[in-house]
Amino acid sequence: MIGAPLFKKITATLENGKQLVINAPNNSAQHKYIQTMRLNGKPYTKNWLSHQELLKGAVLDFDMSATPNRQRGIKPEDFPYSFSAEKAGQ
């Protein structure tokens, strides 16, 4: 699940040597909502990231805002996988 970062920038070197870079330069107590997000330079609207994707190394760019973007991440394909949805026949 993706939430608002708690920092403006962080670089983590993974065990496999790849890097995960998270940029949120406008992040602050006032700008706590994700307006847009990019994964490796491409728009990303999902509300989750897979562990497999992160292990490849990635750059996540967050554009933070004082107001929530109520259109981001609202499509069914943006929701994380759920066993309960599978059982309900969805």
Protein Blocks (a to p, Z undefined) as FASTA:
>chain_A
ZZddfbfbdcdddfkopacddddfkgcfklmccfbdceehiacfbfbdcfklmmnopadd
ddddfbdcfkgokafklpccdfklmmnoZZ
